[in-house]
Amino acid sequence: MDLSNARWRKSTRSGASGGNCVEVADNLPGVVGVRDSKNPNGPALTFAPSAWRAFVAQVADRT
């Protein structure tokens, strides 16, 4: 998967977790990228947008 044009962003709440953050890129068609913010050149996971929305909805329901 080519993520070279991904625009990565961190949560606005990421400063409170002591550096344990992920970055998300949702600007690419048909894919959402997720990576470790401490290792931006490392591997990234990719998800279908519908799977990412379902994950975010589940997390939001638990907070």
Biotite code that builds the C-alpha atoms (Angstrom):
import biotite.structure as struc

atoms = struc.array([
    struc.Atom([0.000, 0.000, 0.000], chain_id="A", res_id=1, res_name="MET", atom_name="CA", element="C"),
    struc.Atom([1.454, 3.372, -1.021], chain_id="A", res_id=2, res_name="ASP", atom_name="CA", element="C"),
    struc.Atom([1.028, 5.837, 1.842], chain_id="A", res_id=3, res_name="LEU", atom_name="CA", element="C"),
    struc.Atom([3.527, 8.395, 0.520], chain_id="A", res_id=4, res_name="SER", atom_name="CA", element="C"),
    struc.Atom([0.784, 11.030, 0.038], chain_id="A", res_id=5, res_name="ASN", atom_name="CA", element="C"),
    struc.Atom([-0.781, 10.418, 3.446], chain_id="A", res_id=6, res_name="ALA", atom_name="CA", element="C"),
    struc.Atom([-1.393, 13.441, 5.656], chain_id="A", res_id=7, res_name="ARG", atom_name="CA", element="C"),
    struc.Atom([-0.847, 12.146, 9.178], chain_id="A", res_id=8, res_name="TRP", atom_name="CA", element="C"),
    struc.Atom([-2.492, 13.693, 12.223], chain_id="A", res_id=9, res_name="ARG", atom_name="CA", element="C"),
    struc.Atom([-2.522, 13.019, 15.948], chain_id="A", res_id=10, res_name="LYS", atom_name="CA", element="C"),
    struc.Atom([-5.433, 13.294, 18.321], chain_id="A", res_id=11, res_name="SER", atom_name="CA", element="C"),
    struc.Atom([-5.746, 16.594, 20.127], chain_id="A", res_id=12, res_name="THR", atom_name="CA", element="C"),
    struc.Atom([-5.685, 14.493, 23.324], chain_id="A", res_id=13, res_name="ARG", atom_name="CA", element="C"),
    struc.Atom([-2.383, 12.828, 22.489], chain_id="A", res_id=14, res_name="SER", atom_name="CA", element="C"),
    struc.Atom([-0.312, 15.054, 24.796], chain_id="A", res_id=15, res_name="GLY", atom_name="CA", element="C"),
    struc.Atom([-1.924, 13.567, 27.902], chain_id="A", res_id=16, res_name="ALA", atom_name="CA", element="C"),
    struc.Atom([-0.821, 9.990, 27.277], chain_id="A", res_id=17, res_name="SER", atom_name="CA", element="C"),
    struc.Atom([2.919, 10.369, 27.811], chain_id="A", res_id=18, res_name="GLY", atom_name="CA", element="C"),
    struc.Atom([3.908, 9.787, 24.200], chain_id="A", res_id=19, res_name="GLY", atom_name="CA", element="C"),
    struc.Atom([1.848, 6.660, 23.539], chain_id="A", res_id=20, res_name="ASN", atom_name="CA", element="C"),
    struc.Atom([0.147, 8.041, 20.463], chain_id="A", res_id=21, res_name="CYS", atom_name="CA", element="C"),
    struc.Atom([-0.968, 6.916, 17.076], chain_id="A", res_id=22, res_name="VAL", atom_name="CA", element="C"),
    struc.Atom([-1.330, 8.998, 13.948], chain_id="A", res_id=23, res_name="GLU", atom_name="CA", element="C"),
    struc.Atom([-4.130, 8.544, 11.444], chain_id="A", res_id=24, res_name="VAL", atom_name="CA", element="C"),
    struc.Atom([-4.209, 9.398, 7.754], chain_id="A", res_id=25, res_name="ALA", atom_name="CA", element="C"),
    struc.Atom([-7.709, 9.473, 6.301], chain_id="A", res_id=26, res_name="ASP", atom_name="CA", element="C"),
    struc.Atom([-7.082, 11.585, 3.198], chain_id="A", res_id=27, res_name="ASN", atom_name="CA", element="C"),
    struc.Atom([-6.438, 8.687, 0.819], chain_id="A", res_id=28, res_name="LEU", atom_name="CA", element="C"),
    struc.Atom([-9.259, 7.120, -1.192], chain_id="A", res_id=29, res_name="PRO", atom_name="CA", element="C"),
    struc.Atom([-10.366, 3.726, 0.066], chain_id="A", res_id=30, res_name="GLY", atom_name="CA", element="C"),
    struc.Atom([-7.917, 3.389, 2.946], chain_id="A", res_id=31, res_name="VAL", atom_name="CA", element="C"),
    struc.Atom([-7.196, 4.721, 6.435], chain_id="A", res_id=32, res_name="VAL", atom_name="CA", element="C"),
    struc.Atom([-3.604, 4.480, 7.637], chain_id="A", res_id=33, res_name="GLY", atom_name="CA", element="C"),
    struc.Atom([-2.583, 4.169, 11.289], chain_id="A", res_id=34, res_name="VAL", atom_name="CA", element="C"),
    struc.Atom([0.987, 4.377, 12.605], chain_id="A", res_id=35, res_name="ARG", atom_name="CA", element="C"),
    struc.Atom([2.977, 4.848, 15.806], chain_id="A", res_id=36, res_name="ASP", atom_name="CA", element="C"),
    struc.Atom([3.777, 8.547, 16.208], chain_id="A", res_id=37, res_name="SER", atom_name="CA", element="C"),
    struc.Atom([7.137, 7.693, 17.818], chain_id="A", res_id=38, res_name="LYS", atom_name="CA", element="C"),
    struc.Atom([8.195, 5.729, 14.716], chain_id="A", res_id=39, res_name="ASN", atom_name="CA", element="C"),
    struc.Atom([6.878, 7.620, 11.674], chain_id="A", res_id=40, res_name="PRO", atom_name="CA", element="C"),
    struc.Atom([9.162, 5.702, 9.302], chain_id="A", res_id=41, res_name="ASN", atom_name="CA", element="C"),
    struc.Atom([8.090, 2.353, 10.699], chain_id="A", res_id=42, res_name="GLY", atom_name="CA", element="C"),
    struc.Atom([5.218, 0.160, 9.546], chain_id="A", res_id=43, res_name="PRO", atom_name="CA", element="C"),
    struc.Atom([1.649, 1.375, 9.244], chain_id="A", res_id=44, res_name="ALA", atom_name="CA", element="C"),
    struc.Atom([-1.590, -0.540, 9.467], chain_id="A", res_id=45, res_name="LEU", atom_name="CA", element="C"),
    struc.Atom([-4.278, 0.048, 6.872], chain_id="A", res_id=46, res_name="THR", atom_name="CA", element="C"),
    struc.Atom([-8.020, -0.318, 7.230], chain_id="A", res_id=47, res_name="PHE", atom_name="CA", element="C"),
    struc.Atom([-11.033, 0.046, 5.014], chain_id="A", res_id=48, res_name="ALA", atom_name="CA", element="C"),
    struc.Atom([-12.816, 3.298, 5.912], chain_id="A", res_id=49, res_name="PRO", atom_name="CA", element="C"),
    struc.Atom([-15.895, 1.384, 7.066], chain_id="A", res_id=50, res_name="SER", atom_name="CA", element="C"),
    struc.Atom([-13.792, -0.777, 9.412], chain_id="A", res_id=51, res_name="ALA", atom_name="CA", element="C"),
    struc.Atom([-12.094, 2.318, 10.838], chain_id="A", res_id=52, res_name="TRP", atom_name="CA", element="C"),
    struc.Atom([-15.449, 4.035, 11.439], chain_id="A", res_id=53, res_name="ARG", atom_name="CA", element="C"),
    struc.Atom([-16.711, 0.921, 13.237], chain_id="A", res_id=54, res_name="ALA", atom_name="CA", element="C"),
    struc.Atom([-13.593, 0.814, 15.426], chain_id="A", res_id=55, res_name="PHE", atom_name="CA", element="C"),
    struc.Atom([-13.846, 4.504, 16.331], chain_id="A", res_id=56, res_name="VAL", atom_name="CA", element="C"),
    struc.Atom([-17.551, 4.099, 17.138], chain_id="A", res_id=57, res_name="ALA", atom_name="CA", element="C"),
    struc.Atom([-16.802, 1.169, 19.477], chain_id="A", res_id=58, res_name="GLN", atom_name="CA", element="C"),
    struc.Atom([-14.065, 3.114, 21.257], chain_id="A", res_id=59, res_name="VAL", atom_name="CA", element="C"),
    struc.Atom([-16.315, 6.148, 21.631], chain_id="A", res_id=60, res_name="ALA", atom_name="CA", element="C"),
    struc.Atom([-19.062, 3.975, 23.143], chain_id="A", res_id=61, res_name="ASP", atom_name="CA", element="C"),
    struc.Atom([-16.650, 2.790, 25.859], chain_id="A", res_id=62, res_name="ARG", atom_name="CA", element="C"),
    struc.Atom([-15.498, 6.221, 27.032], chain_id="A", res_id=63, res_name="THR", atom_name="CA", element="C"),
])
